[in-house]
Amino acid sequence: MLTTTSPPVTPPAEPASARRPPGARWAAGLAGAVLLLLATVVLSLGVGAKPLPVGQVWDGLFHSDSAAYTLVREMRLPRTLLGLLAGTALGLGGAVMQSLTRNPLADPGLLGINAGAAAAVVSAISFLGVTSFTGFVWFAFAGAGAVAMLLYAVGGGRAATPARLALAGSALNAALFSYVNAVQLLDTASLDRMRFWTVGSLASAQGYTVVRVAPFVLVGLVAALLLARPLNAMAMGEDAARGLGADPGRVRIAAVVTVTLLCGAATAACGPIIFVGLMVPHLVRALTGPDLRRLIPYCAVLSPALMLAADVLGRVVVRPSELQVGVVMVVAGGPVFLYFVRRPRRSLS
């Protein structure tokens, strides 16, 4: 009796991306995010009321005798650099706040942190005559820090739920922006100085503003990176965090200070801008998971890319006029926020 043997079955080959170790995939994705950021930088330097090709952008950056030097080097470059810094600050602030509160809807703009900074700066402009960024930034820190502590208390402290924090933040936002509008209506001289700032704008960026805001954002970036491991530990509960060497009380204080530093600096420089800190951490978490050691570098790259893309879009949709970046972010971020509210809540741990 003859027996037949079937040929061995060869399993299908796995794609190269599946064989790649997780660390390599993370690094490759981060490299792609950096390329996306570089593309938005080029667009920010070249797109506007007067579009410029890449060659003229290059000449405007590095040759003082170029016809595009004033437009590129003195106007668009500070605007682009400020967008990079402010986007990084708001994205990192949102990532740290979401991890600290265990609230997927936490955003410095939606929960009133930016509004607190804005209210303090508007008060300084109207009542104290402050006109410089050096003066703005300290009032912004004070306002953001005060609202962060008030939100934590009103939201229920350690027992706060996402819904309660969102409601408390919405109430604080409404009250503080009502105050800002009232101050502007009562002080017409201040209104001219504040009207573009209060909607969130990069249009008035100057080189000295970039130089002064950069140290605060860099310190906040380093602080966020250092907080990644302790916040990861706290995601497993306070007892587990203590067992891993983290002090929950100190971690909370450091996280609040970091969010205040980042959001206060960004708000002082370009006004209150919302949704950056909500959208980017959510999108990144789908790629990296909840580990902040992997999530924060992505946020530091993709948040400024989103900010610059929104700014470029605002320049072209109503050309030769332009929409402020804060308006574009509200229009783009509103539907995203509603989607996050309606979908089932997923754990951040």
SULGIBEL-V624224 format. One record per residue. N is the residue number from 0. RES is the residue in one small letter. SS is DSSP state (A for helix, B for strand, O for the rest). PHI is phi in degrees with one decimal (none if undefined). OMEGA is omega in degrees with one decimal (none if undefined). Layout:
# SULGIBEL-V624224
n,res,ss,phi,omega
N,RES,SS,PHI,OMEGA
N,RES,SS,PHI,OMEGA
This chain:
# SULGIBEL-V624224
n,res,ss,phi,omega
0,m,O,none,-177.5
1,l,O,-85.2,176.2
2,t,O,-115.7,179.1
3,t,O,-112.5,177.7
4,t,O,-112.1,179.6
5,s,O,-77.1,179.3
6,p,O,-64.3,179.8
7,p,O,-61.1,-179.3
8,v,O,-85.6,179.3
9,t,O,-91.0,179.5
10,p,O,-64.4,180.0
11,p,O,-62.0,-179.8
12,a,O,-69.0,176.7
13,e,O,-75.8,175.4
14,p,O,-63.1,-177.6
15,a,A,-59.3,-178.6
16,s,A,-65.8,-179.9
17,a,A,-74.7,179.0
18,r,A,-77.8,-177.2
19,r,O,-71.8,179.6
20,p,O,-62.6,-176.3
21,p,A,-55.7,179.9
22,g,A,-62.5,178.8
23,a,A,-68.8,177.5
24,r,A,-63.2,178.7
25,w,A,-62.3,-179.5
26,a,A,-66.0,178.4
27,a,A,-65.0,177.5
28,g,A,-64.0,178.8
29,l,A,-65.5,176.6
30,a,A,-62.7,175.8
31,g,A,-63.7,177.5
32,a,A,-64.8,177.4
33,v,A,-63.7,177.3
34,l,A,-62.8,176.6
35,l,A,-62.5,178.2
36,l,A,-62.8,178.5
37,l,A,-61.5,178.0
38,a,A,-64.3,178.7
39,t,A,-68.7,175.8
40,v,A,-63.5,178.9
41,v,A,-61.8,177.9
42,l,A,-62.6,-179.6
43,s,A,-63.0,179.3
44,l,A,-78.4,-173.7
45,g,A,-104.2,-173.1
46,v,O,-102.2,178.1
47,g,O,172.7,177.6
48,a,O,-59.4,175.0
49,k,O,-119.9,-179.5
50,p,O,-65.6,179.1
51,l,O,-127.4,172.7
52,p,O,-70.7,-175.2
53,v,A,-60.6,179.9
54,g,A,-61.1,178.5
55,q,A,-70.2,175.7
56,v,A,-62.3,178.6
57,w,A,-61.7,178.8
58,d,A,-63.2,-179.6
59,g,A,-66.8,179.1
60,l,A,-77.1,-166.3
61,f,A,-119.7,-179.4
62,h,O,-127.5,-176.0
63,s,O,-68.6,179.1
64,d,O,-89.2,179.1
65,s,O,-72.5,177.5
66,a,O,-65.9,-178.7
67,a,O,-94.1,-173.7
68,y,A,-60.6,-178.1
69,t,A,-61.8,-177.6
70,l,A,-66.0,-174.1
71,v,A,-81.4,-170.6
72,r,A,-76.6,-172.8
73,e,A,-98.5,-178.1
74,m,A,-114.5,-173.5
75,r,A,-81.8,-179.9
76,l,A,-64.7,176.0
77,p,A,-59.7,178.6
78,r,A,-63.8,179.6
79,t,A,-67.1,179.7
80,l,A,-63.5,178.0
81,l,A,-66.6,175.5
82,g,A,-62.6,176.3
83,l,A,-61.7,-177.2
84,l,A,-68.6,-178.0
85,a,A,-66.3,178.1
86,g,A,-62.4,177.6
87,t,A,-60.6,-177.8
88,a,A,-62.2,-176.6
89,l,A,-71.0,178.2
90,g,A,-66.1,178.4
91,l,A,-67.5,177.5
92,g,A,-59.5,178.2
93,g,A,-66.3,-179.9
94,a,A,-64.3,179.7
95,v,A,-66.3,-178.3
96,m,A,-67.6,178.5
97,q,A,-63.1,178.8
98,s,A,-69.7,-177.8
99,l,A,-66.5,-174.9
100,t,A,-89.2,-173.6
101,r,O,56.2,-176.1
102,n,O,-119.0,-178.7
103,p,O,-68.3,179.3
104,l,O,-98.4,-177.6
105,a,O,-69.8,177.1
106,d,O,-150.0,-178.3
107,p,O,-56.2,178.5
108,g,O,-77.4,-177.3
109,l,O,-72.9,-176.2
110,l,O,-94.1,171.1
111,g,O,93.4,-179.0
112,i,A,-63.8,178.0
113,n,A,-65.5,178.9
114,a,A,-65.7,176.0
115,g,A,-63.4,176.7
116,a,A,-63.4,-179.9
117,a,A,-64.1,179.8
118,a,A,-62.5,179.3
119,a,A,-67.3,179.8
120,v,A,-67.4,178.5
121,v,A,-62.1,176.6
122,s,A,-62.5,179.5
123,a,A,-64.4,179.7
124,i,A,-67.1,-172.5
125,s,A,-77.4,-171.6
126,f,A,-97.8,-176.4
127,l,A,-113.5,177.3
128,g,O,71.6,179.2
129,v,O,-71.3,-177.2
130,t,O,-129.1,-174.9
131,s,O,-107.5,177.3
132,f,A,-61.5,179.4
133,t,A,-57.3,176.1
134,g,A,-75.8,-178.9
135,f,A,-56.9,-166.4
136,v,A,-64.7,-178.9
137,w,A,-71.3,174.8
138,f,A,-67.2,178.3
139,a,A,-63.5,177.3
140,f,A,-60.9,-178.4
141,a,A,-63.0,-179.5
142,g,A,-65.7,180.0
143,a,A,-65.6,-179.9
144,g,A,-65.8,179.6
145,a,A,-63.0,-179.9
146,v,A,-68.9,178.2
147,a,A,-60.5,179.0
148,m,A,-68.0,178.9
149,l,A,-64.8,178.7
150,l,A,-62.0,180.0
151,y,A,-62.9,-179.9
152,a,A,-71.2,-177.9
153,v,A,-68.6,-177.9
154,g,O,-74.2,176.4
155,g,O,110.2,177.4
156,g,A,63.1,-177.5
157,r,A,-68.0,-180.0
158,a,A,-90.7,-177.0
159,a,O,-64.1,175.0
160,t,O,-106.5,177.7
161,p,A,-55.0,-179.1
162,a,A,-64.6,-178.9
163,r,A,-67.4,177.0
164,l,A,-64.2,179.7
165,a,A,-64.0,179.0
166,l,A,-66.6,178.9
167,a,A,-63.5,178.3
168,g,A,-64.6,177.6
169,s,A,-63.1,178.6
170,a,A,-64.9,178.3
171,l,A,-64.2,177.4
172,n,A,-57.9,-178.3
173,a,A,-61.8,-178.4
174,a,A,-65.4,-176.5
175,l,A,-71.0,178.8
176,f,A,-72.3,171.5
177,s,A,-63.0,176.4
178,y,A,-62.7,179.1
179,v,A,-60.2,179.6
180,n,A,-64.2,179.0
181,a,A,-63.9,178.6
182,v,A,-62.7,179.8
183,q,A,-65.5,-179.6
184,l,A,-69.6,-178.2
185,l,A,-83.7,-177.0
186,d,O,-128.9,-174.9
187,t,A,-67.0,178.2
188,a,A,-65.9,177.7
189,s,A,-71.7,-179.2
190,l,A,-57.9,-179.8
191,d,A,-62.1,-179.6
192,r,A,-80.0,-170.3
193,m,A,-105.6,-167.4
194,r,O,-64.1,177.1
195,f,O,-78.5,-178.6
196,w,A,-65.2,-174.2
197,t,A,-72.2,175.9
198,v,A,-93.6,-179.5
199,g,O,86.8,-173.8
200,s,O,-144.3,171.9
201,l,O,-105.7,-169.9
202,a,O,-66.5,-176.4
203,s,O,-96.5,-177.4
204,a,O,-62.0,176.0
205,q,O,-126.2,-178.7
206,g,A,-60.8,-178.4
207,y,A,-69.3,176.5
208,t,A,-64.9,179.1
209,v,A,-61.5,-178.4
210,v,A,-62.6,-176.2
211,r,A,-80.6,-178.8
212,v,A,-84.7,-175.3
213,a,A,-57.8,-178.9
214,p,A,-60.3,-179.9
215,f,A,-65.2,-179.3
216,v,A,-67.7,179.3
217,l,A,-64.6,176.5
218,v,A,-63.5,177.6
219,g,A,-63.1,177.6
220,l,A,-63.0,179.0
221,v,A,-62.7,179.3
222,a,A,-62.1,179.2
223,a,A,-63.7,178.4
224,l,A,-64.9,179.3
225,l,A,-69.6,-179.8
226,l,A,-82.5,-174.0
227,a,A,-58.8,-177.8
228,r,A,-66.8,178.0
229,p,A,-60.9,178.6
230,l,A,-69.6,172.9
231,n,A,-60.9,178.8
232,a,A,-65.7,-179.3
233,m,A,-67.4,177.4
234,a,O,-64.6,178.9
235,m,O,-91.8,-179.4
236,g,O,108.8,-175.4
237,e,A,-67.0,179.9
238,d,A,-64.5,178.0
239,a,A,-65.0,179.2
240,a,A,-63.3,178.2
241,r,A,-64.5,178.8
242,g,A,-64.5,178.7
243,l,O,-92.7,175.0
244,g,O,95.1,179.7
245,a,O,-97.0,175.4
246,d,O,-96.6,-174.6
247,p,A,-55.9,-180.0
248,g,A,-62.5,179.7
249,r,A,-67.4,179.1
250,v,A,-64.3,178.4
251,r,A,-61.5,180.0
252,i,A,-62.0,-179.8
253,a,A,-63.7,179.9
254,a,A,-67.4,178.2
255,v,A,-63.9,177.9
256,v,A,-62.4,179.7
257,t,A,-64.0,178.8
258,v,A,-62.4,179.0
259,t,A,-62.0,-179.9
260,l,A,-62.9,-177.0
261,l,A,-67.1,-175.2
262,c,A,-73.8,177.0
263,g,A,-63.8,179.5
264,a,A,-64.3,-179.7
265,a,A,-64.4,-178.9
266,t,A,-68.8,177.6
267,a,A,-61.9,-175.2
268,a,A,-81.3,-172.3
269,c,A,-137.9,177.2
270,g,O,88.8,-177.8
271,p,O,-75.4,178.0
272,i,O,-125.3,-174.9
273,i,O,-110.2,173.6
274,f,O,80.6,177.3
275,v,A,-62.8,-178.9
276,g,A,-71.8,176.2
277,l,A,-91.6,-170.4
278,m,A,-71.5,-170.9
279,v,A,-65.9,178.6
280,p,A,-58.2,177.8
281,h,A,-63.5,-179.3
282,l,A,-64.3,-178.8
283,v,A,-68.7,-178.0
284,r,A,-60.7,176.8
285,a,A,-66.9,-179.5
286,l,A,-94.2,-171.0
287,t,A,-106.9,-170.4
288,g,O,82.7,-173.1
289,p,O,-82.0,-177.3
290,d,O,-64.7,-176.8
291,l,A,-66.2,178.0
292,r,A,-64.5,176.6
293,r,A,-96.3,-174.8
294,l,A,-75.1,-174.0
295,i,A,-63.0,177.0
296,p,A,-59.3,176.7
297,y,A,-63.2,179.6
298,c,A,-61.8,-179.8
299,a,A,-65.7,-179.9
300,v,A,-98.5,-174.3
301,l,A,-81.0,178.6
302,s,A,-63.7,175.3
303,p,A,-64.3,176.3
304,a,A,-62.8,177.0
305,l,A,-63.9,180.0
306,m,A,-61.5,-179.4
307,l,A,-67.5,178.1
308,a,A,-62.5,177.5
309,a,A,-65.0,178.8
310,d,A,-66.0,177.7
311,v,A,-63.2,178.9
312,l,A,-60.5,178.8
313,g,A,-64.5,179.6
314,r,A,-78.4,-172.1
315,v,A,-102.4,-172.5
316,v,O,-72.7,179.5
317,v,O,-126.2,-179.8
318,r,O,-54.0,11.1
319,p,O,-85.9,172.7
320,s,O,-80.1,178.1
321,e,O,-152.8,172.1
322,l,O,-92.3,178.0
323,q,O,-70.2,-175.3
324,v,A,-61.6,178.1
325,g,A,-63.4,178.1
326,v,A,-68.1,179.3
327,v,A,-61.4,-179.8
328,m,A,-65.7,177.2
329,v,A,-65.2,-179.7
330,v,A,-63.6,-178.5
331,a,A,-77.3,-173.7
332,g,A,-83.4,-179.0
333,g,A,-57.7,178.4
334,p,A,-61.5,178.4
335,v,A,-64.8,178.3
336,f,A,-62.5,178.6
337,l,A,-62.3,177.7
338,y,A,-64.0,-180.0
339,f,A,-66.0,179.3
340,v,A,-68.3,-172.6
341,r,A,-81.8,-176.4
342,r,O,-77.6,178.7
343,p,O,-58.9,-178.6
344,r,O,-70.2,175.0
345,r,O,-110.6,-179.8
346,s,O,-66.6,177.0
347,l,O,-90.9,-178.9
348,s,O,-96.7,none
